[in-house]
Amino acid sequence: MEFRHLLVPTDGSRLSRKTIRLAVRLASSLGARLSAVYVIPEGVPTLFTGAKLYGSGVLSAQVRQAIRRAAGKALDVAQRDAAAAGVRCTGVHPLAPQPWRAIVDTARKRRCDLIVMGSHGRSGLPAVLLGSETTKVLAHSKVPVLVCR
């Protein structure tokens, strides 16, 4: 199988930055291009009110702008690392209630042939409460997934 277009999801975390570096090295060695995705949560219920978190009026314009800036900053990391390695990279930041679904949809829409993503390795109660976006991507993606820790 030949990989020509890799997708790397990022949340701006240290693990995401590590995964981006790996994805860039892999893309460079394969002569592939890279797409980076930062999913902005939309319609996520808050713990205390049940209200929708993003885009519902619950958050102020300043907070929504801060979320967009965080997305831009995380995507800039991927684009800078890729540019330094001579790899073409584009970034997208869709709004979605389920990040895993946005990752799978982005891979399909952009015709990516490999998803390179990190896993925080949560287990026990944190995994149950927070869920695992990586596990959900693995379960639903038709595109191969390389999981990094």
LUMSEMI-354784 format. One line per 8 residues: number of its first residue (from 1); their letters; for each residue x, y, z of C-alpha. Coordinates in steps of 0.2 Angstrom, whole numbers. Each point is the difference from the previous one (the first is absolute). Layout:
NUM	a	X:Y:Z  ... .
***
This chain:
1	mefrhllv	0:0:0  6:17:-5  -3:15:12  -1:16:-9  -11:11:11  1:-1:19  -13:8:12  7:5:17 .
9	ptdgsrls	-13:6:13  6:12:13  -7:7:16  15:11:4  7:-12:14  17:-6:2  -5:-17:-6  -7:8:-16 .
17	rktirlav	16:10:-3  10:-17:1  -12:-8:-12  1:14:-12  19:-2:0  -2:-18:-4  -13:3:-13  11:13:-9 .
25	rlasslga	15:-12:1  -10:-14:-8  -8:11:-13  18:7:-5  7:-18:-1  -15:-5:-11  -1:15:-11  -18:3:7 .
33	rlsavyvi	-10:15:4  -8:4:17  -16:7:6  -2:5:18  -17:1:8  -5:9:17  -18:-4:4  -9:14:9 .
41	pegvptlf	-14:-7:11  -17:5:-5  -16:-4:9  9:-8:15  -11:0:15  8:8:15  1:-10:16  -10:12:11 .
49	tgaklygs	-13:7:-12  -3:-12:-14  1:15:-11  10:-1:-16  18:5:2  5:8:-16  -11:10:-12  -15:1:12 .
57	gvlsaqvr	3:17:8  6:-9:16  18:5:-4  4:18:-3  7:6:-16  17:2:8  0:-18:6  -5:-6:-17 .
65	qairraag	14:11:-8  12:-8:13  -5:-17:-6  3:5:-18  17:7:5  5:-16:8  -5:-10:-16  10:12:-10 .
73	kaldvaqr	15:-2:11  -1:-19:0  -1:0:-19  14:12:-2  11:-12:9  -4:-13:-12  3:11:-15  16:7:6 .
81	daaaagvr	7:-17:4  -5:-6:-17  7:15:-9  16:-2:9  1:-18:-7  -6:5:-17  -17:-9:2  -16:8:-7 .
89	ctgvhpla	-12:3:14  -17:7:1  -10:3:16  -19:-1:3  -10:4:16  -18:-7:-2  -13:3:13  -8:-17:5 .
97	pqpwraiv	-9:-8:15  10:-16:-1  19:3:-4  2:-18:-5  -13:1:-14  8:17:-6  17:-9:-1  -7:-15:-10 .
105	dtarkrrc	-11:12:-11  16:11:-3  10:-15:-5  -13:-5:-12  -4:17:-8  19:4:-2  3:-18:-7  13:-3:13 .
113	dlivmgsh	7:-18:0  7:0:18  -5:8:16  15:3:12  -7:4:18  5:0:18  -8:-9:14  1:6:18 .
121	grsglpav	-2:-18:6  -13:4:13  -8:-15:8  -12:-4:14  -12:13:5  8:15:-10  -2:-11:-16  -18:-3:4 .
129	llgsettk	-4:18:4  10:8:-13  -1:-13:-13  14:-3:-13  -1:9:-16  14:-11:-6  -10:-16:4  -15:7:-9 .
137	vlahskvp	11:5:-16  7:-18:0  -17:-7:1  -8:11:-13  13:4:-13  2:-9:-16  17:9:-2  15:-9:9 .
145	vlvcr	5:8:17  17:1:7  -1:4:19  14:8:9  4:2:19 .
***
